[in-house]
Amino acid sequence: MANDLPKIMNYINGELVPPNSKKYIDNIEPATGNTYSLIPDSDVIDVKNAIKSAEKAFKKWSNVSIEKRAEYLETISLKLLEKLEYLSKIESKDNGKPLKLAKSVDIPRAGKNFNFFASAIKHFHSESHEMVDQNNLNFTLKQPLGVVGAISPWNLPLYLFTWKIAPALAAGNTVVAKPSEITPMSAFELAKICIEVGLPKGVLNIVHGRGNIVGENIVNNDAVKAITFTGGTITGKRIAEIAAPKFKKLSLELGGKNPNIIFDDCDFDKMIQTTIKSSFANQGQICLCGSRIYVHENIYEKFKSKFIEETSKLNIGDPNLEDNDLGAIVSKEHLEKISSYINLAKNEGGTILFGGNKPKIEGRCKNGYFMSPTIIEGLGIDCRTNQEEIFGPVVTLQKFSTEEEALELANGTNYGLSATLWTQDISRVHRMVKEIQAGVIWVNAWMVRDLRTPFGGMKDSGVGREGGFEVLEFFTEKKNVSISY
Ligand code: NDP
């Protein structure tokens, strides 16, 4: 570990500070395999300091007017967008995603998250219920919870980090947040922006480090009233085990194994173009990517050949290059995990129709972590390849003949995050959306997101909903006040 590398710092009580341990973890650029900065290896002391500072800031922040809170959030949003080019480069370098994707999706959305909740909080309202016959009026107070913990993953680093922080702050809470140790850089930049815009000390605290140390200590601390978590289902279970006996509010956005159901009456060209994106965008590392593709038997062969043809046109390599559609996988460990699933698929009897290998990239990225987009055929619903989340550029194809069969396949895993349905038959749409077990369903589209809508999964994909007023409800405690007069 080279000590002269730039060091990321924690953001506690309004200041950038080194970790208590003075120890650091290597931060690796996935596209090159090089260590390029150092991440604080924070411990329980850093977490306690952050929580203390958030506790201290809570009283003042929760009494700041909604207009003023919104103004802070809007200013942060503007700063994020002002720094679009710079932040996009940072995000792409840290995560391996194509620069053009960070520039068109990740950073604009991070800005939008702050802007959206700055506005949403102004429209957040509460109810009153009058009992005229008893001269009584009930009204509902919605108050911030206090200190809340926010823990986010590496796949959409700033996008998901701000998706949690913005509504929590808007609702008047103070926050202790932990980004993934694999992609900490944009969270560090957010801390600098908060200092630049004069966000009051302690309102937001960011502690970097390992999930099982920093993350668990945030979850475990009694002063933290709620946890908003996005990440894997196994981590979500661990968090629930710790937090549930303490009766903390929990919002868990977890893994997925999302089905694409494609009928023979769909708009074929639009479906193919969108399915390429829903399969391989961000190297398949979006929780909403469709990894199980079910195609009606009448168009299965046509779909298969066109899908392979379009996949073969995707460029993979240096994320900085405009022409590349796929960048690097986030880490060596994750690349190996994806690779092991491809081997598993072969052992389970699957046929690799396309990809399945680690492509050789020349030049700057020769030691980077790359995986070809991979299409697999010949596996049934019960095998591990079709049951477990791979979270990479890997999809399986299977044909179906009836609506019932499609539903059985789509609902045949423990997950229930999202689903995509392709058909022009409106009656079929209404029939099927009622039966599909997923919290987010797209019909003839993918990743079209209105931030006012409830977002989250069913079954092992999570508990609770983010977005719109739903998340503001989560970040507030309701008190009913009944007044007789
Ligand atoms: P992980 O569950 O490994 O990690 C998520 C976050 O939790 C990281 O910040 C991690 O820290 C932290 N963490 C790890 N262990 C603990 C612990 N014991 N206690 C508290 N925090 C902990 O997920 P990944 O980062 O690998 O992200 C990929 C997963 O996220 C996939 O399953 C994907 O489907 C899911 N996801 C779900 C989304 C949704 O909206 N439903 C959206 C995006 C992703 P560290 O990184 O330092 O270990």
Residues whose N, C-alpha, C, O or C-beta is under 5 A from the ligand:
A	BS01	NDP	I151 S152 P153 W154 K178 P179 S180 E181 I182 G209 R210 G211 N212 G215 E216 T230 G231 G232 T233 T235 R238 E253 L254 G255 G256 C287 S461
